[in-house]
């Protein structure tokens, strides 16, 4: 990795800073990494949290085995899927206050 010694100061509004930080978080990058890549015209992509993939795998397993599972097992698997999806949601949003307004459930 190159040693970076030169700093660039950039003035933005508080709202612009929040948007940039959120975009960087969606890509799994620090704000500096995100701004450097975007500024140099490099591609940036959103990165999903690990909990999203865990929830997806659990839902696939539930789909495949639902006919042989007891109702209590299905309920536990669904509850765990919801927990993992909420974790992924909060990871992406960095625990922002808007996600906390509705009692931890973003779709309400």
C-alpha positions, -999 to 999 in steps of 0.1 A, spaced: 0 0 0 13 35 -8 20 59 19 -3 88 16 11 120 30 -8 148 13 -42 158 27 -70 175 8 -94 196 29 -130 196 16 -158 217 29 -193 202 28 -226 208 47 -234 185 76 -261 169 54 -236 162 26 -212 147 50 -239 123 64 -248 113 28 -211 107 19 -205 87 51 -237 66 44 -226 59 8 -191 49 20 -206 26 46 -229 10 19 -197 2 0 -179 -11 30 -153 17 27 -139 44 50 -149 79 40 -114 85 27 -113 54 7 -147 61 -8 -139 97 -17 -105 87 -32 -121 60 -54 -150 82 -66 -126 111 -71 -103 90 -93 -132 76 -113 -129 41 -100 -160 19 -96 -175 15 -61 -201 -11 -53 -224 -16 -24 -213 -44 0 -240 -64 19 -233 -72 55 -225 -109 64 -258 -111 84 -277 -105 51 -261 -136 36 -267 -156 67 -304 -147 66 -306 -156 30 -290 -191 36 -314 -197 65 -345 -188 44 -333 -211 16 -329 -239 41 -363 -232 55 -378 -232 20 -362 -266 12 -371 -283 45 -404 -266 55 -425 -297 48 -405 -319 72 -402 -293 100 -424 -288 130 -442 -255 134 -420 -245 163 -388 -251 142 -402 -230 114 -411 -202 139 -376 -202 153 -360 -201 118 -382 -172 108 -375 -153 140 -337 -158 134 -341 -147 98 -359 -115 109 -331 -109 135 -304 -113 109 -321 -90 84 -326 -63 111 -289 -67 119 -280 -62 82 -303 -32 80 -287 -16 110 -252 -24 98 -260 -6 65 -275 24 82 -249 26 109 -275 28 137 -288 61 125 -316 77 145 -342 73 117 -341 35 121 -346 38 159 -378 59 156 -400 29 149 -389 6 177 -362 -12 157 -384 -23 128 -375 -3 97 -406 -12 76 -432 2 101 
